[in-house]
Amino acid sequence: MNKTIASGAARAVIVISSHVARGSVGNRAAVFALETLGFPVWAVPTVILPWHPGHGRATRIVPPTEQFAALMGDLARAPWLGEVGAVLSGYLGEAGQADAVASLVRAVKAKNPAALYVCDPVMGDSGGLYVPEATAVALRDRLMPLADIATPNRYELEWMAGAKLPDLCSTVEAARAAAPPTMLVTSAPATLANGTGNILVHDGEALLAEHGIVERPPNGLGDLTAAVYLARILSGRPPAEALRTTTAAVYEILAHTAARGGDELQLETDARSLSHPAASVEVRPLAEPQMDALG
């Protein structure tokens, strides 16, 4: 999926995800990245929290399903809908929000058939699901089939595929079997010792970008990756280059944050890394014989 947004064409991105008062996760990460990279954003919160739940239990405000659907319906009928070139959805506050997101995606695509929909199916990590199963099912069954691009982590892809994905070969096979034509799988197996990778499956090709693991990373890396990759594609970058520069930017910001001892991604400090990352990341194709050997 390599659609370029030309000068004067739709550039706005609707971002639908969680909102925290403190921190750089969900909408806070995605909106900052997209606006820094030159894209106006319509931001829709699916849940409001004082901070990421990983920092401790706190108040959780989820808009009633009917009110959320009404707001999304207003956006679908907005006179400015033609400005929108993409929709990015992430964390859902509850399963019922999926139908409203799907309706808005269809409205955007009806207005602008070239618009992209990126689904970041935020549902879990290595410890399993951290959303109710009904929400995970809604992400898998209602939103993933609509997506042009999906950005699950390996553990989310495992849950959707119903199988463990311990190596590159199985991860690529599961990504190819998924509904979206382009799959960017984060937290993927790597060939580097103590490494982690991002795998991009697109147009029959599988590409791997990898880097060393940073211990105790803050939250928000998946949200940031989805937003930066979308910005690269909307800017006309080829998929391989979009993968390389996205991986480099996110890794560089992560490494800088860790070096400072930050408990949240410090996007405002490292904004330059979004557009001009200096980190060295190589991208290489994964041919079938390579995957068989590595798997």
ABEGO torsion letter per residue (X at the ends): XBBBBBBGBBABBBBBBBBBABEBBEAAAAAAAAAAAGBBBBBBBABBBABBAAAEBBBBBBBBAAAAAAAAAAAAABAAAAABABBBBBBBABAAAAAAAAAAAAAAAAABAABBBBBBBBABBAAEBABBAAAAAAAAAAAAAABABBBBBAAAAAAAAGBBBABAAAAAAAAAABABABBBBBGBBBABBGBBBBBBBBGGBBBBBBBBBBBGBBBGAAAAAAAAAAAAAAAGBBAAAAAAAAAAAAAAAAAAAAAAGBABBBAAAAAAAAABBABBBBBBBBBAAAAAAAX
